[in-house]
Amino acid sequence: KMPAAFHELRPPRATLASNIAAYVLLFVRGLLLDVLEGLLGRHLTADSCGPVASRSAAALPDRRGTPLKSGSQDLYERRFFGWLADTFQRPITGEAGGNVLVKERVFSPKSGELEVTGRDLRCLNLGSYNYLGFGGCDEVCTPAVLACVDADGTSTGAPRAEVGTVAVHLELERCVAEFLGKDAAITMGMGFATNSTMIPILVDADGDGAGVLILSDALNHCSIVEGVRSSGATVLPFVHNSMIDLEAKLRAARQHGRPGCGRSWRKIIVVVEGIYSMEGEFTPLREVVALKKAYGAFLYLDEAHSIGAVGPTGRGVTELFDVPTSEIDVMMGTFTKSFGSVGGYVAADAEVVAVLRARSHGALHACAMSPPAVQQVISSLTVISQVDGPLSASGRMGDEKLRALANNTSIFRNGLIDMGLEVLGDDGSPVVPVMIYHVKSMRDFSRALFARNVAIVVVGFPAAPMLFERVRFCVSAAHTKEELQYALKCISEEAHRFKICYKRTDRASKAEYAAKADAKKLRLRTAPLTLSAERLAAIAASLPAWQAEPLCGLPEARAAAAAAAAEGGEPNAASSSKWRHSTVLSSSDFSEDASQTTTPQRSRVARRQSSMCWVTSEARSHVRT
């Protein structure tokens, strides 16, 4: 069994009480401002509210229909968000390399908005996902991209399924499949849409996810959640990175089938991420693979933040943890992080990719990926994979970038730990979150570092659970050692100023933390890929016989499953109900108890995975037509 959570989020009591009080005061302040504005009309100016978009609904142009925002959401955006709006969505100019030019903004009392002054501030960039430094210009990728602009222009102006495919698209898909060791790959122009439009087709090519169970990590990205909602499948979140809870839910699903009728699930798909972007944690991939094989499930791996950034040759968590890619049924990733471009990919068996290409809305209706952006990925893949040889210019660049990222990550992460900050995540992750636990400290910390020309990203509600505010540093191979030392100096001074160094820095505490980190690293890298023969035999003996339907629910497989169901006297799930919807189950829907989520996890699960999308069968047919 997997040990207890390596890192539990437990804010100090005094900080927690202060943070709760801050939210209460903000809420009361917002209500009072609304009451005063109603009593005094427009005498309450934006300037008296601070940097807040304080225009009330009455001051906005009249519109008909249901309000786009109302109640607490409207109050939050007008009164809460404006209080710290200058710490978010900072516009930049120029390339996002190790340094970045940030447009200066000041609050305008006249408009009640933040306005750009025209002055550019050069800042150390600790916020961009530019892990390998490909976001800027270099001697290998940039000339190839410019040549592609001359050859293919900037856009095909059409979807890939029509006249939007050019030679570089086919070359990119070949390179991605070869890089990952998969049969085939399909690419798209948007990373978010890769998950949200591909997952429904993986569940069922006809858009009918009834009878399919998706076990999704509780902290999976919103794009995964949107894809699951659109699929019509049943989703059951499991406790983040808990193999105990995942196995309990797999066993219950196999033993008891679908709640209410007891019929077997058509298939079970486990969905995890390589690196979780808000936590900086790796998925325990080897243990996930062992469980999915033991229970006959499929595995969908999202490597948006890990592909290119980890592993000796940048091939992601599969290479880092020595997991053959043949053990992963579907591999997804994006080109926006390590490759300095846009878009995403899905790599799988050739039959699965063929169905995705023929059925996914993202592949059929979205404009093809811009050819220069495609060439950027091809060139950066050439550098990372060192296909031209380790002694070539691109080979040396790739080796230098991967080594620089690993060294910079280690230097920066250890520096934060040494100063007593509560650092989340695992060693080797280029995403380094630090807990702040206070909404005002989060705002002030961001402003203070920005004043010292250090650009960071802070994360608060609703992107993170309320009371669990954090700063998320992103390390890049483009950073120099001197730049990181300057950043650590600034962070240390401001962190002590705002009293967010919650961890002890004595030798014994550091040794204990290092021992836990080493134990987890060892488990991630050495856990068996297959359960023991005794456990496999016990699982097989306790579960009913079951044959999972293939991914995408190919027509011939659906026909065979329907025939088998009819022969056994079981209603056909594909036509048993007029309504198709994404249903969110809880552990209580199964008769077997499972581990429960922690408080911050429950908050994120409720926000991310509790919506239900109802669509009639007739509507689905209309959409397909």
N, C-alpha and C positions, 0 to 999 in steps of 0.2 A: 504494500500500500504506500501511496505517496505521503510523505510526512506532512505535518501541519504547514500552513502557509509560511513561506520564507519571510514575507514582509506583510505585517498587518498594519493598517492605517489607524493609528490611535493618537489623535491630537491631544496635547496637554490640556488638562481641565480648564486652566485659567484662559488659555487661548480659545478653547471651544466656547466657554461662557462669553468671552469678549466678542467672538465672531457672531454668536447668536444675537447678542445685544445690538451689534452693528446692523444686522439684517432687520431686526425689529425697528430700530430707529429709522432706517431707510424706508421701510414700509409705512411707518407713521408719517414720516416727512412727506412721502409721495401723496398720501391721502390728504394731509393738511394743505399741501399746495393745490390739489385739485379743488378742495372746498373753498379756499381763499380765492382761487381763480374764478370759481363760479360766483362768489359773492361780489368780487371787485371787478369782474369782467376782464378786460385786457390791461388793467392797471398793474397786474402782476407780470412784470417783464421777464424775459428770458435771463437777463443779466442777474436778477435777484435770485435765480435758481441755480447759478453756477453753470458749468458747461452741460446744459441739458436741453434736449429738444422739447421745450415745454409747451409747445402749441397744443392746445386741447382739441378734442374732436370738433368742438363748435367753431374753432378758428380755421378748420380745414374746409376746402370746397365741398359743397353738398354733393352727395353721391347716393344713388339708389341701390337697394339690395342689402344683403347681409354684410355687416362690417367685416373687413379683413382681419382685424384684431379687436378684441374686446376683453373686458374684465381684467384679470391679473396679467395677461400677456401685454395688453395695452399699457397698463400701469408700469410694468417692468421696463418696457422699451422707452417710455417717456420719462420716467422718474429714476429708475435704477440704472439702466444701461448708460444713459447720458452722463451719469456721475463718474463713470470711468471709461467713457467712449474713446478718449484720446490714447488709451493703452492698447486699443484693438485697431485692426484694419489700417495700419499705418502705410500710406502709399510710398512706393519706392520708384527710383528711376535708374536706368543703367542695368548692368548685369548683376545678378545676385551671386557673387563669389564669396571669398572669405570676408570681404568688406562690401558694403552696400550703401548707396546714396538714398537717404530717407527724406521725403518731402516734409518740411516743417509745416505744422498746422497750429493755428491759434483760434481761440474761441471768439466768435463775433457776436456781440450783444444784439446787433441789428437783425441778423438772420437766425440767431439761436443755434447755429451750427459751427462745426470746426471747419475753418477755411484755410486753404493752402496759401502760404505767404510768398512762394516762389524761391525760397531759400532751400538749398539741398545740404543735408548734414551727412558727412561720411562716418559710418558707424561700423564697428565690428559685428559681423553677421552671425548671430547664434540662434537664428530662427528659421532659416530656410532648410528644406530637405535636400540640400545640395551636397550629399554625402561624399561623393568622389570628386567634387569640384568641376564637373562637366557643365555647370550652368554658365560659365564664362567662355571666353575665347581661348583656343589652344592651337598648336601647330598641326594637329592631326585631324580633329573633327571639323573645325571651322572651315578650312579650305574645301573639304568634301561637301559640306552643307551649301556653301556658296556655289559650287559647281552644280549641285542638284537644283538650285534655284534657276540657274541658267538653262538646265536641261528640261526640267519638268514644271517650272513655275512654282507658285506658292500654294495652289490648291487645285484639286481635280474638279471641284464644283459638283460632285455627284457621289452617291453612295457606292460602296464597293460592288454591290450586286448589280449595278447598272453600268455606267462607263467610268467608274471612279478608280479602277485598279490600274496602277502603273507598275513597272518592273521592280521598283524599290519596295513596294508592298510585299510582293512575293518573296523577295530576297530577305526581308526582315522576318517574315514568318518562318522561312527556312532556317535562318540564323538562330531564332529563339528556340525552335524545336531541337536543333542540334546542341545548343548551349545547355539545355535542360535534359537532354537525353530522352525526349518524348517523340512519339510518332509524328505529330503535327501540332500546329499552333494557329490561332486566329488572333488578329490584332484589331484594336479599336482606337478611336481618337480621344477617348475620355476614360480615365481610370475608374471613376465612380460608376459610369454606365457599364463598364465591363462586368462588375458584380451585379448591378441592378437589372441588367437585361440578359445576362447569360445564365444566372442561377435558375430563373423560371423555366428555361428550356432544358437545363440539366435535370430538373425535376420531372418534366414531362413536355415532350415536343409539341403536344397539342394544347398546352396551357391548362391541363386538368391535373392539379396536384393532389386531389383527394386520395387519401390512403397512403401518402408518403410522409415520413417523419424526418424532420431535420433537427439534429441535436447541435445547437449553436452555442459557442462559448458566450457567457453572459456579457463580456466586454467586447464583442465583435463590432467592427466598424459599421456606421450607419448605412453604407452602400450595401453591405451584406444583408442588413435588416430589411432594406427596401426590396432587394431581390427575393428574399424569403416571403415577404408580404405579397409580392406580385405573383408568386408561384402557386398560391392556393394550397400549399402543403401545411401540415401541422408542425409547429415549431415548439421545441421544449428546450429552453436554455439550461445549461449546466454551469455549476459554480466555476468561476474563472480558474483555468489551469488545474482543476481538481480531477485527478484520474479516478478517485474514489467515487465521486458523484457521476462522472461520465459512465463508468462501468455499471453503477447502480441503475442508471436510466437505460443503458443498452440492454441489461438483463431484463428489466421490467418490460421494456418494449417487446423483446422477443418472447417472454413468457406469457404476457397478458394480451398482446396485440392491441388493437384499437379500443379505446375506452367506449363503453356503451354497447359494442357488438361483439368484441372479442376476435374479429377477423384479423388475420396477419397483415402486417404492414406490407405495402407493395415493395418498398425499399427504405433503407435508413441511410441518411447522409450526415456525416459529422463535419462541421465547418469550424476551422480554426484559423488563426493568423500566425505568421512566422514571428513577427515582433509586434506587440501591442503598443500603438503609438502614444497612448496616454499613460502607460505604465512602464514602457521600456523593457518589458519582459519577453523572453523567448517562450514559445509554446514547448511543452515537453514532448517533442515530436516522436521520439522513439517509443514512448509509452502509448501515445495516441495510436500509432501504427499497430502496435501489438494488440490493443483492444479492438480496433476496427477489424483486424483480421480474425480475431477470435469470435466475434459476433456477426461477421458477414456484412458489415456496413461499408459504405463508400466514404472516402476522405477527400474533402475540398480544402486546399491549403492556399490562403491568401498571403502572398509574399511581397506586398506593396512596399514595406519598409526594410525587408531583409535581402531581397534579390539585388545583387551587385554590391551590397554593403558588407556582408559577412561571408565567411568561408575563405579558404586560401586563394581561390581564383574567382571569388565573387558570385558563386552559384547559390548562395542563400543558405537557409537553415538545413536543407538536405545535405549539402556538402559539409557544413559546420559540424553537424551531428552524425555524419557518415550514414545517412539513410539513402538507399538507392531510390532514384526517382520513380522506378517501376512500382514502388510501394505506395505512391501517391496517385490516386485516380485522376484528380484534376488539380493542376497547378495554375494559379492566377498571380499576376503581378502587374505593376505599373511602371511606366517609363518616366514618371515625373520626379522621382527621388534620385536614384543613383545615376540615371542616364542623361539628365539635363534636357529632357524633352517633355512630351505630353503623350497621353494615351495609356493603353493597357493591353494585356494579352491573356489568353487562356491556352494552356498546353495540355493535351490529353491524347488518348487513342485516336487514330485517324477517323474511325466511324463516329466518335462523339464530336470531333471538330467539324466533320462534314454536316452533321445535324445542326450544330450551332450556327454554321455559316448559312444554312438554308432557312433557319427558323427564327434566329434572334432578331428582335427589332433593332438593336443597336447595329447589327451587321447589315440589315436590309434597308434601313431608312435613314441612318445617320450619315452625314458627309464623311467621305474617306479621310483618313489621317493625312495631314499636310505632308507632301513629299519631302521638303527640307527637314521637318521634324522626324520623319522616318529615317532619313539619312543620318541624322544626329544619333539615333539609337544604334543603327548599324555600325557607325564609326566607333561609338563608345563601347559597344559589344566587342568589336575587334581589339580595342585597347585592353579591356578587362580580361578577355579570354586569352590574349596573347597568341592569337592564331598565326601571326606573322613571325613568331619565334621570340624567345625571351631576350635576344640580343638586338632585335629590331627597335626602331624608335618607338613604335606603338607598344611593343612588348615591355620595354624599359619603363615607359610611362605608366602602363597598367600596374606593374609590380610596385612602382613608387607610390602610386595613389593608394593601393590597398594597404601597403605598409604604413603610409602616413595616416590613413584613417584609423587603423588599429592603434597606433602609437598616440595619436591625438585624443582618441576616446579614453585610453587608459590614463593619460596625464590629467585630463580634465575631470574625469569621474573621481579619481583618487584625490585630487585637489579639493573637490567639493566635500568628500567624506571627511578629509582631514580637518576641515574647518567646522565640522559639527552639523552640517546640513542633513536633513532627512532625504536621502537619495533613493529613489525607486529603481527598479529594473535590475538587469543582469550585466555582468562584465562582458564587454564586447559589443553591446548595443550602442549604436550612434545616437539613439534617442535617450536623453538623460533627464528624467523628470525630478523635480525637487518639490517637496510639499511645503506649502506656506500656511494653510489652514486659516487664513483670515482675508476677507475681501478687501479691507482697507490696506492691509500690508501688501497684498498683491498689487493693488494700484500704485501705491507709493514706491514699491520696489522697482516696478517697471519704469516709472517716471525717473527715479534716481539714476538707474543705469543708463537710460536714454540720454539724460543730461551729461553723462560721462562718455557718450558716444559708443554705447554697447546696446545693440538692438536685440531684444529677446521677445519671446512669445509667452504670455501668461494665459492660463486657462481657468476659467471660472464657470459658474452656472450659466446656461444649461449644458455646456460641453462636458463639464465635470460635475459630480454631485455637489449640491449646496453644502457648505462647510468644509469641503475638501479641495480648496483652491490650490493651484500649483503653478510652477513655472516649468516650461519644457524647453530645455536646451537641445539644440541639434548641432553636433560636431561634424566638421568637414575636413577632408584631406587638404583643402585649400588653406586652412589655417596654419600659421606658423607657430613655432613654440613660443616666441616672444608675444604674439597676439593672445595666446591662451593664458600665458602668465599674467598679462595685463588684465584680461577678463577675470581671472581668479582673484586678483588683488581687489578689483572693483567690487566683485560679488561678495568677497569676505567682508569688506568694510561696510557695505550697505546691509548685508545680512545681519551683522552684529548690531548695526544701528537700529534696524527694525525688529530685532530680537526674534529671528526665525531659525536660529541654530538650536534645534531641539535635541540633538544627540550629544552624548558624552564623547569627549575626545581623549580620554585617558588611554593608556596602553592596553589595559585589560579589555576595555570595550571595543577597541579597534581589532584586537586579536579575535574576540568572539565573533565580530561581524565578518572578518576575513575567513574564519573557519566555516561559518554558515554559507558564505558565498562559494567557497571552494567545494563544499559538500554538494551544493546544488549544481555547480558546473560539472562535477564528476557524474552526478546522476543524469544530467541532460545528455552527456556524451557516451555513457556506458550502459544505460538501461537496455535490457534485452529487446530485440525487435519482434520476438515471438514469445508468447507465454510458455511456461513449462509444459511438458507433455501431460503431467498429472492435472494441471489446471485446465488444459484444453479438453482432456477427457471428461473432467467433472462438468465443464460447461456444456459440452455436447450431450452428456447424459441428462442434464437438467432442462434442456430446451427442446421444444418440438421441432420437427423437420421443417425446413424453410428454404425457399429459393428466391433470392432477391431479383426483382425486375431490373434490367440493365438501366444505366443512366440514359436520360432523354426519353425513356419509355418508347423505344422504337416500335413502329406499328406491328411488326411480326411478333415482338415480345408481348405487346399488349394483347394481341389476338390469342397467343398461347396461354397467357395468364387468365384471360376471360374464359377460355375453353376449360381450363383446369378448375376455375371457380364454379362454372356451371355444372361440371361433372361431379363436384363435391357438394352441390346443393347450396353453394354460397352465393349470395347476390353479387352481381358485378358492381364493383365500387365505382366504375367510371360512369354508371348511369343510375346509381341508386338515389341520387338527390338532385333536386333542381338547383340547389345553391352550392356554389364553390367558394370557399373562403379560407384565409390563413387563420388557423386557430392556434392560440397560445395555451399550452397545457401547463399545469403546475405538478409538483411531485404528488399531490394528493389525488391526481387523476389516475395514478397507478396504485395498486394495493401495497407495493413495497415502498418503505420509507427511504428517502435519500437525503444526502447532506443539504442543508439549507444555505442560502446565500447570506453574506454578511450585509450589514446595513447599507454601506455605500454601494455594494453591488446590487442590492435590491432596488435602490433608487435608479440605477442606470438601466437595469432590466426593465423596470416599469416604464421608463421613458422610451427605451429603444425598441422593445419587443412585445408590447402589450396591445398594439393596434390590430384591428381585424378588418380585412378588406373583403367586402361582400360583392360578388359579381354573379349575375344570373348566367345559366348555361346559354340562354339565347344571346345575351350580351357578348359572351366570349366568342360565340360563333360569328356574331357580327364583326367583332374586332378582327378575327382571323380572316374573314372574307375581305 
